[in-house]
Amino acid sequence: SSDLGAGGGGGSGAWSAAERAAMRAAVVEFGEHEWDKVVARMRAFGRSGEECRRYWRSANVSQKGAWSKEEDALLARLVEDAEGGAGAVEGGAGVRWSRVAGHMPGRNAKQCRERWVNNLDPSVNKGPWTADEDRTLLEAQRELGNKWSDIARRLPGRPDNAVKNRWYCMKNRQWAKLSQAGLSMMVSGLMNPDSTSVEQMAPALTAGGMSPDDMARLAANMASMARIVGRAAEEKGARPFAASRPGRVDIAGAALEGEGEGERGRSGD
């Protein structure tokens, strides 16, 4: 607050526990934006505006840890009392977060907003994601890119941070499935271990929402996996990419097992 620096000179004695508690309570009640009222409260302890300013600047240390139950309760009350009343509560729209933070020792406006929007807002849906929600998310991300706030408007009850986390979770899961499928196909001799294999699959991958950049990345990963399997096969004397014939899956399994044995051998077994 611009009023935080106001106040005349005063003494320099150590602050007692009672004074520290009274100062904190005054800030919680009035907020930093009403600093004159905070100072007026502390005059009962013989403290000047300058003393209050110096003390609070040193005592109000930013916190980055977990929120306490008391902090959550205070934040909820402040948001409910914010300008705009109940209409300002859902999603935090209309709340002046800098003013809210002025009542929250150790917390800034960004922390207060994110805590409310992602955790305390009663309109937040914390249940499992449905298939329809996932579909909406994928379609919206394909259309809007990583504009999580805009995407969240299409998913009632899902804040932007939850939307972003869900999308990356789905993407990582998709990569894991594609990588596993690609490895299985390669070691079974059903596809060539090079980028042309991904190019042949491009129509299906595009229909599934994969971008050209992601397909190029997948091709590079497939080639890397092919080299790993190939090295393991050489150590075992096997041919993992031989033409289709009986036992090819067993050969692939032996190749993968050989990779583990090779690692153990290099570690001094």
C-alpha positions in Angstrom: 0.0 0.0 0.0 1.2 3.6 -0.7 0.2 4.4 2.9 2.6 1.7 4.3 5.5 4.2 4.3 3.7 6.9 6.1 4.3 7.8 9.7 6.6 9.9 11.9 9.6 8.8 13.9 9.4 6.8 17.1 11.3 4.7 19.6 13.3 1.6 18.7 12.5 -0.9 21.5 12.0 -4.6 20.9 8.5 -5.7 20.1 6.8 -7.8 22.7 4.7 -10.9 21.9 1.5 -8.9 22.7 2.6 -6.1 20.3 3.4 -8.5 17.5 0.0 -10.3 17.9 -1.8 -6.9 18.0 0.0 -5.7 14.8 -0.8 -8.9 12.9 -4.5 -8.7 14.0 -4.7 -5.1 13.0 -3.3 -5.9 9.5 -5.7 -8.8 9.1 -8.7 -6.6 10.2 -7.9 -3.4 8.2 -5.5 -4.5 5.5 -2.4 -2.7 4.3 -4.5 -0.4 2.2 -5.9 1.1 5.4 -2.5 1.6 7.0 -3.6 4.7 9.0 -6.1 2.5 10.9 -3.4 -0.1 11.6 -1.1 2.7 13.1 -4.0 4.1 15.1 -4.6 0.7 16.7 -0.9 0.4 17.6 -0.8 3.8 19.3 -2.3 2.1 22.3 1.1 0.4 22.6 3.0 3.6 22.2 4.2 2.7 18.7 4.6 5.3 16.0 3.8 5.0 12.3 7.5 4.7 11.4 8.0 1.9 14.0 5.0 0.0 12.6 6.2 0.4 9.1 9.7 -0.9 9.9 8.5 -3.8 12.0 6.0 -4.9 9.4 8.5 -4.7 6.5 10.8 -7.0 8.4 8.1 -9.3 9.9 5.8 -9.8 6.9 8.0 -12.4 5.2 6.7 -14.0 2.0 5.5 -17.6 2.5 5.6 -20.3 -0.2 4.6 -23.3 1.8 1.3 -25.1 2.4 -1.7 -23.1 3.5 -2.9 -23.5 7.0 -6.6 -24.1 7.9 -6.6 -20.6 9.5 -5.3 -19.0 6.3 -7.9 -20.9 4.2 -10.7 -19.8 6.5 -9.5 -16.1 6.4 -9.2 -16.2 2.6 -12.7 -17.6 2.2 -14.1 -14.9 4.4 -12.2 -12.1 2.6 -13.4 -13.3 -0.8 -17.0 -13.6 0.3 -16.8 -10.1 1.7 -15.1 -8.7 -1.4 -16.7 -6.0 -3.6 -19.4 -7.5 -5.8 -20.6 -9.9 -3.1 -21.6 -13.4 -4.0 -21.6 -12.6 -7.7 -17.8 -12.0 -7.5 -17.1 -15.4 -5.8 -17.4 -17.9 -8.6 -14.0 -18.2 -10.3 -12.8 -15.2 -8.4 -14.1 -12.8 -11.1 -14.4 -9.2 -9.8 -12.3 -9.8 -6.7 -9.5 -7.3 -6.1 -6.8 -9.7 -5.2 -4.3 -7.1 -4.2 -6.7 -5.8 -1.5 -7.4 -9.4 -0.3 -3.7 -10.0 0.0 -3.4 -6.9 2.1 -5.2 -8.8 4.8 -3.2 -12.0 4.4 0.2 -11.7 6.1 2.9 -13.5 4.1 0.7 -14.0 1.0 0.6 -12.1 -2.2 -2.2 -11.4 -4.7 -1.2 -14.2 -7.1 -1.1 -16.8 -4.3 -4.5 -15.7 -2.9 -6.1 -15.9 -6.3 -4.6 -19.3 -7.2 -5.5 -20.8 -3.8 -9.1 -19.7 -4.2 -9.6 -20.6 -7.8 -7.8 -24.0 -7.6 -8.8 -25.2 -4.2 -11.4 -23.2 -2.2 -13.9 -22.0 -4.7 -17.0 -24.0 -4.0 -17.8 -24.2 -7.8 -14.6 -26.1 -8.5 -15.2 -29.7 -9.7 -12.7 -31.9 -8.0 -14.2 -35.2 -9.2 -12.8 -37.5 -11.9 -12.8 -36.2 -15.5 -15.5 -37.6 -17.7 -15.0 -38.7 -21.3 -17.0 -35.7 -22.5 -14.8 -33.3 -20.6 -11.6 -35.0 -22.1 -13.1 -34.7 -25.5 -13.9 -31.0 -25.0 -10.5 -30.4 -23.7 -8.7 -32.0 -26.6 -10.9 -30.2 -29.2 -10.5 -26.8 -27.5 -6.7 -27.2 -27.2 -6.5 -28.2 -30.8 -8.4 -25.0 -31.7 -7.0 -22.5 -29.2 -3.5 -23.9 -28.4 -2.3 -23.6 -24.8 -4.7 -20.8 -23.8 -5.8 -22.5 -20.6 -8.0 -19.7 -19.3 -10.0 -19.6 -22.5 -10.2 -23.4 -22.6 -11.4 -23.5 -18.9 -14.4 -21.4 -19.9 -15.7 -24.3 -21.9 -15.3 -26.7 -18.9 -17.5 -25.4 -16.1 -16.0 -26.2 -12.7 -12.5 -26.9 -14.0 -10.0 -24.1 -13.3 -7.3 -23.2 -15.8 -4.6 -24.9 -13.7 -6.6 -28.1 -13.5 -7.2 -27.9 -17.3 -3.5 -27.5 -18.1 -2.5 -30.4 -15.7 -5.2 -32.7 -17.3 -4.0 -32.0 -20.8 -0.4 -32.7 -20.0 -1.4 -35.9 -18.2 -3.3 -37.0 -21.2 -0.5 -36.1 -23.5 2.1 -38.0 -21.4 -0.3 -41.0 -21.3 -0.6 -40.8 -25.1 3.1 -40.7 -25.5 3.6 -43.7 -23.3 1.0 -45.8 -25.3 2.5 -44.8 -28.6 6.0 -45.5 -27.4 5.1 -48.9 -26.1 3.1 -49.7 -29.2 6.0 -48.6 -31.4 8.5 -50.7 -29.5 6.3 -53.8 -29.6 5.8 -53.4 -33.3 9.5 -52.9 -34.0 10.8 -55.8 -31.9 8.1 -58.1 -33.5 9.4 -57.2 -36.9 6.1 -55.7 -38.0 7.5 -52.2 -39.0 10.7 -50.7 -40.0 12.7 -48.8 -37.3 12.9 -45.5 -39.1 10.9 -42.3 -39.7 9.1 -43.7 -42.7 7.1 -45.9 -40.3 5.7 -42.9 -38.6 5.1 -41.3 -42.0 3.0 -44.3 -43.0 1.0 -43.9 -39.8 0.6 -40.1 -40.2 -3.1 -40.2 -41.3 -4.1 -42.1 -38.1 -1.9 -40.0 -35.9 -3.2 -36.8 -37.3 -6.8 -37.9 -36.8 -5.8 -38.6 -33.2 -4.8 -35.0 -32.7 -1.0 -35.4 -33.1 0.8 -32.4 -34.6 3.5 -32.6 -37.3 6.1 -31.6 -34.7 4.9 -34.3 -32.3 5.1 -36.8 -35.2 8.7 -35.8 -35.9 9.5 -36.2 -32.2 7.8 -39.7 -32.2 9.9 -40.7 -35.2 13.1 -39.7 -33.4 12.1 -41.7 -30.3 11.2 -44.7 -32.4 14.6 -44.6 -34.1 16.3 -44.3 -30.7 14.4 -47.3 -29.4 15.3 -49.3 -32.5 19.0 -48.6 -31.8 18.6 -49.8 -28.2 16.9 -53.0 -29.2 19.4 -53.6 -32.0 22.4 -53.3 -29.7 20.8 -55.7 -27.2 20.1 -58.2 -30.0 23.7 -58.0 -31.2 24.9 -58.8 -27.7 22.6 -61.9 -27.7 23.4 -62.8 -31.3 19.7 -62.3 -32.2 18.1 -60.5 -35.1 15.1 -58.6 -33.7 14.0 -57.1 -37.1 14.2 -60.4 -39.1 11.3 -61.2 -41.4 8.2 -62.5 -39.8 8.9 -66.1 -38.6 8.0 -68.3 -35.6 9.6 -67.2 -32.3 10.1 -63.6 -33.3 8.5 -62.3 -30.2 10.7 -64.5 -28.0 13.7 -63.2 -29.8 12.6 -59.6 -29.0 12.1 -60.6 -25.4 15.6 -62.1 -25.3 16.9 -58.8 -26.8 15.3 -56.8 -24.1 16.6 -59.2 -21.5 20.0 -58.9 -23.0 19.9 -55.1 -22.6 19.4 -55.6 -18.9 22.2 -58.2 -18.7 24.5 -55.8 -20.6 23.8 -53.1 -18.1 24.5 -55.4 -15.2 27.7 -56.6 -16.9 28.9 -53.0 -17.3 28.2 -52.3 -13.7 30.7 -54.9 -12.6 28.7 -58.2 -12.4 
